[in-house]
Amino acid sequence: MTAPELRRPASPLTRDDLREHLVSTRIAGDVATSRENNLDHYRSLSNRDPHHMFGLTLEGHWSYRDVLALMAKSAGVVADPDHREGQDVIDPDRTIDAVEAMGDTIAGVLRTGSPRILFATGHPTGLLTVHMAVARLVREHGAILMSPAEGWSYWSAGFGRKRQIRYMDDVAMLADRGAFVHSHDPAPMRAMIDELGDDRPDLVIADHGWAGAAGEAGILTVGFADSNDPALFVGEAEGKIAVTVPLDDNVLPRYYDPLTRHLVERVVRAL
């Protein structure tokens, strides 16, 4: 299949331009994540599988049907529980709404003057490009970017290898034998929070277990999540995550450029 062409309209990016781009690149709309995979992960979360909890503890009962209903509301997946296989979707308007809410939250923190902000991602081959651009933006607007526990390492469950926290342009990731790796694990963020003690960040911008552990610790947290990763959406519903942006979290990095520009423009306009 031929890759979709990136639209590069003049700034500011309109909502219609962004919606069209999200659908054409499958960041939203008919996403690559299958219905079967989504429903399997919703069941896993309802069963409190630690791998799918992202470091969060949940107050509510959150049955499988509850999780599906929330994901239909928050991400726009098909609400019908009898739709069990094939295509599932993310509503691009919900993606845009959440991106704008994230931008407003970031701007609100920046208005406090020299806030401490921490970035982390479990998607170095996808969402890293978004985090790096936003990190540059907040740095330019006076934020202090934090880098706790650099070099901290541990034996990662399920992989049998030692992984280490490393930073690139102030964004934390996990490295395995020198290569940045995908991770859902909340343990590294917990180590960072432990090292910081009372000197906690004013905002965490993250995904996966990095975001879940920060929200669980009571830190203002915004994050990105795919339709098969319901934990952050449930955390948002319970008030532990401020904003969760629904999107396919592992398309080609350059495809995120218009979404990133929209987020940056929203922050700047809200300052």
MOWOQUI-V545664 format. One record per pair of residues at least 12 apart in sequence whose ideal C-beta (glycine too) atoms are under 8 Angstrom apart, sorted by the first residue. I is the first residue (numbers start at 1). J is the second residue. Records with the same first field share a line. If there is no record, write none. Layout:
# MOWOQUI-V545664
I = J / J
This chain:
# MOWOQUI-V545664
3 = 252
4 = 24 / 25
5 = 24
6 = 21 / 25 / 254 / 255 / 257 / 258
7 = 20 / 21 / 24 / 258
8 = 258
11 = 261 / 265
12 = 265
13 = 258 / 261 / 262 / 265
15 = 96
17 = 258
18 = 92 / 96 / 258 / 259 / 262
19 = 92 / 93 / 96
21 = 255 / 258 / 259
22 = 92 / 95 / 96 / 247 / 259
23 = 92
25 = 251 / 252 / 255
26 = 248 / 251
27 = 90 / 92 / 95 / 247 / 248 / 251 / 255 / 256 / 259
28 = 76 / 89 / 90 / 91 / 92 / 94 / 95 / 246 / 247 / 248
29 = 89 / 90 / 92
30 = 87 / 89
31 = 88 / 89 / 90 / 226 / 227 / 248
32 = 248 / 251
33 = 88 / 226 / 227 / 228 / 248
34 = 85 / 86 / 87 / 88
35 = 78 / 83 / 84 / 85 / 86 / 87 / 88
36 = 84 / 85
37 = 228
38 = 71 / 77 / 88 / 227 / 228
39 = 64 / 68 / 84
40 = 228
41 = 228 / 229 / 230
42 = 64 / 67 / 68 / 71 / 230
43 = 64
45 = 62 / 67 / 230 / 231 / 234
46 = 62 / 63 / 64 / 66 / 67
51 = 184
52 = 184 / 229 / 230 / 231
53 = 186 / 212 / 231
54 = 184 / 186 / 208 / 209 / 211 / 212 / 213 / 229 / 231 / 232 / 235
55 = 186 / 189 / 190 / 209 / 212 / 213 / 216
56 = 212 / 213 / 215 / 216 / 231 / 232 / 234 / 235 / 240
57 = 216
58 = 234 / 235 / 238
59 = 238
60 = 234 / 237 / 238
62 = 234
65 = 81
67 = 230 / 234
68 = 81
70 = 230 / 233 / 234 / 237
71 = 227 / 230 / 233
74 = 94 / 233 / 236 / 237 / 244 / 246
75 = 90 / 91 / 94 / 227 / 233 / 246
76 = 89 / 90 / 91 / 93 / 94 / 246
77 = 89 / 90 / 227
88 = 227
89 = 227
90 = 227 / 246 / 247 / 248
91 = 246
94 = 246
95 = 245 / 246 / 247 / 259
96 = 262
98 = 243 / 244 / 245 / 246
99 = 245 / 259 / 262 / 263 / 266
100 = 262 / 266
101 = 243
102 = 222 / 243 / 245 / 263 / 266
103 = 262 / 263 / 264 / 265 / 266 / 267 / 270
104 = 266 / 270
105 = 203 / 220 / 222 / 242 / 243
106 = 134 / 138 / 203 / 205 / 222 / 267
107 = 266 / 267 / 268 / 269 / 270 / 271
108 = 270
109 = 143 / 202 / 203 / 220
110 = 138 / 141 / 142 / 143 / 267 / 271
111 = 271
112 = 202
113 = 142
114 = 142 / 143 / 144
115 = 138 / 142 / 143 / 144 / 201 / 202 / 203
116 = 143 / 144 / 145 / 146 / 199 / 200 / 201 / 202 / 203
117 = 135 / 138 / 143 / 144 / 145 / 146 / 201 / 202 / 203 / 204 / 205
118 = 145 / 146 / 148 / 172 / 192 / 201 / 203 / 204 / 205 / 206 / 214
119 = 131 / 134 / 135 / 145 / 170 / 171 / 172 / 204 / 205 / 206
120 = 171 / 172 / 173 / 188 / 189 / 192 / 204 / 205 / 206 / 207 / 210 / 211
121 = 171 / 172 / 173 / 206 / 207 / 208 / 210
122 = 173 / 174 / 182 / 183 / 184 / 185 / 207 / 208 / 209 / 210
123 = 182 / 207 / 208 / 249 / 250
124 = 173 / 180 / 181 / 182
125 = 180 / 182 / 250 / 253
126 = 249 / 250 / 251 / 253 / 256
127 = 207 / 224 / 249 / 250 / 256
128 = 168 / 171 / 173 / 180 / 253
129 = 253 / 254 / 256 / 257 / 260
130 = 224 / 256 / 259 / 260 / 263
131 = 171 / 205 / 206
132 = 168 / 169 / 171
133 = 260 / 264
134 = 205 / 260 / 263 / 264 / 267
135 = 169 / 170 / 171 / 205
136 = 169
137 = 264 / 267 / 268
138 = 267
139 = 170
141 = 271
145 = 170
146 = 196 / 201
147 = 167 / 170 / 172
148 = 192 / 193 / 195 / 196
149 = 165 / 188 / 191 / 192 / 194 / 195
150 = 165 / 166 / 167
151 = 164 / 165 / 166
152 = 164 / 165 / 188 / 191 / 192 / 195
153 = 165
154 = 187 / 188 / 191
156 = 174 / 176 / 183 / 185 / 187
157 = 185
159 = 176
161 = 176 / 177
162 = 176
163 = 175 / 176 / 181 / 183 / 188
164 = 176
165 = 188 / 191 / 192
166 = 180
168 = 180
172 = 188 / 192 / 210
174 = 188
183 = 208 / 209
184 = 208 / 209 / 229
185 = 208 / 209
186 = 209 / 210 / 212 / 213 / 216
187 = 209 / 213
188 = 209 / 210
189 = 204 / 206 / 209 / 210 / 211 / 212 / 213 / 214
190 = 213 / 217
193 = 213 / 214 / 217 / 219
200 = 217 / 219
201 = 214 / 219
202 = 220
203 = 219 / 220 / 221 / 222
204 = 219 / 220 / 221 / 222
205 = 221 / 222 / 223
206 = 221 / 223
207 = 223 / 224 / 225 / 232 / 249
208 = 223 / 225 / 229
210 = 223
211 = 223 / 224 / 225 / 232 / 241
212 = 231 / 232 / 235 / 241
215 = 232 / 235 / 240 / 241
216 = 235 / 240
218 = 240
220 = 242
221 = 240 / 241 / 242
222 = 241 / 242 / 243 / 244 / 245
223 = 241 / 243 / 244 / 245
224 = 244 / 245 / 247 / 249
225 = 244 / 245 / 246 / 247 / 249
226 = 246 / 247 / 248 / 249 / 250
227 = 246 / 248
229 = 249
232 = 244
233 = 246
247 = 259
